[in-house]
Amino acid sequence: MSVAQTIHAILRERFAPTELEVIDESERHHGHAGWREGGNTHFRVKIASLQLDALSRVEQHRAINAALKTQFDEGLHALAIEVKKAG
């Protein structure tokens, strides 16, 4: 399973989103901090979930980052998060 697929599966299981898109933007960061050959370092997540609607923006980002802690520990360097209202 690719890193993008893993992120997708974890977020789907944890937040039951009504919308979810995981985009690998690693090549856009070629040469920047955290970039490595083969990519899988920089991602953008677009998500809408009723579970996130009740949280502040900071709490939303903390919850998503916490859900992906293992991926960060394994080399995920950067995650851009866009949360949309689900309800």
JOBELLIN-V698928 format. One record per residue. OMEGA is omega in whole degrees, -180 to 180 (* if undefined). D_CENTER is the distance of its C-alpha to the mean C-alpha in Angstrom with 2 decimals. Layout:
omega->OMEGA d_center->D_CENTER
omega->OMEGA d_center->D_CENTER
//
This chain:
omega->179 d_center->15.58
omega->178 d_center->13.37
omega->179 d_center->10.17
omega->179 d_center->8.51
omega->178 d_center->10.68
omega->178 d_center->9.93
omega->180 d_center->6.19
omega->-178 d_center->7.79
omega->-179 d_center->10.64
omega->-178 d_center->9.34
omega->178 d_center->7.68
omega->-179 d_center->10.88
omega->-174 d_center->13.07
omega->-172 d_center->12.02
omega->-179 d_center->11.85
omega->-174 d_center->14.00
omega->173 d_center->12.56
omega->174 d_center->15.18
omega->177 d_center->12.92
omega->177 d_center->9.64
omega->178 d_center->8.86
omega->-175 d_center->6.61
omega->176 d_center->8.56
omega->-180 d_center->9.68
omega->-174 d_center->11.31
omega->-177 d_center->12.85
omega->177 d_center->16.34
omega->-176 d_center->16.26
omega->-180 d_center->16.08
omega->179 d_center->18.96
omega->180 d_center->21.09
omega->179 d_center->18.84
omega->177 d_center->18.04
omega->180 d_center->15.81
omega->174 d_center->16.29
omega->179 d_center->18.10
omega->180 d_center->20.01
omega->175 d_center->18.23
omega->-178 d_center->14.88
omega->-177 d_center->11.64
omega->-175 d_center->10.95
omega->-178 d_center->9.15
omega->172 d_center->6.26
omega->178 d_center->5.89
omega->173 d_center->4.42
omega->-172 d_center->7.80
omega->171 d_center->8.72
omega->-177 d_center->12.20
omega->177 d_center->13.38
omega->180 d_center->16.75
omega->-179 d_center->15.54
omega->-176 d_center->13.59
omega->-176 d_center->16.56
omega->-176 d_center->18.81
omega->172 d_center->16.72
omega->-180 d_center->17.04
omega->179 d_center->14.38
omega->179 d_center->14.35
omega->177 d_center->14.25
omega->-178 d_center->11.30
omega->178 d_center->9.21
omega->-179 d_center->11.06
omega->179 d_center->10.51
omega->178 d_center->6.73
omega->179 d_center->7.28
omega->179 d_center->10.28
omega->-177 d_center->8.99
omega->-178 d_center->7.21
omega->-179 d_center->10.42
omega->180 d_center->11.99
omega->176 d_center->9.56
omega->179 d_center->10.10
omega->-177 d_center->13.70
omega->174 d_center->13.92
omega->174 d_center->13.10
omega->-173 d_center->9.50
omega->-174 d_center->10.75
omega->179 d_center->8.64
omega->173 d_center->5.38
omega->-174 d_center->6.78
omega->174 d_center->6.21
omega->-180 d_center->8.99
omega->177 d_center->10.41
omega->175 d_center->13.57
omega->178 d_center->16.46
omega->-175 d_center->16.94
omega->* d_center->20.49
//
